[in-house]
């Protein structure tokens, strides 16, 4: 899937469109509002380079991804492999287009899932340990071999970002119930980035972080920008800064984020179960 031509909304095949139903119109309105926020934040920050909007579609169906694709969304994010790989396949079926969107894996990733992720994801934002680097590189090697044996086009390198833990609080003082979020200590970013850059099949793109829950995100995003500047000193092409979600995208844009990960404000709350 990754590396295929990405089609414009007008070229998408059968499937839900932006104004086909009430849900499509709702998504169009929500997406327009978020895009307006991003534009205003970009202007307020004195930037001319608007960040890339990644719409996080976890817990929402492939039909919504198809609607978003018809609305011009080209980047979507997922947190769980099992949901993501099924959704990627169903989105292709609904749109009739191979790789109508770029899939960004943004959640914690088990090494044994790497073999699946490399089949659909363009980028993994949550690389936080050397063993995962090795697993992704090995999986990419097997995926390229599979494609060659099947007469398929070679896929692009897998874009990888170092996830950084920017919460200054010790584990016991962090809010209860949020679960582990992953990320390496800021002091370990350089070594892990070097490992990614040297790995076959992977392409070092930059850094990612989630703002510490319950704290002002501004200092965390400023620290992430500092780490990014240091990283580009040794890896000039690793310019991505993945930061900012629905509640803090303005602060992330102000700090120089190049990629925003927004879910709820575009898709609304998760549908009730049962």
Secondary structure, 3 states (H helix, E strand, C coil): CCCCCCCCHHHCCCCCCCCCCHHHHHHHHHHHHHHHHHHHHHHHCCCCCCCEEEEECCCCCHHHHHHHHHCCCCEEEECCHHHHHHHHHHHHHHHCCCCCCEEEECCCCCHHHHHHHHHHEEEEEEECCHHHHHHHHHHHHHHHHHHHHCCCCCCCCEEEEEEECCCCCCHHHCCCCCCCCCCECHHHHHHHHHHHHHCCCEEEEEEECCCCCCCCHHHHHHHHHHHHHHHHHHCCCCCEEECCCCCCHHHHHHCCCCEEEECHHHHCCCCCCC
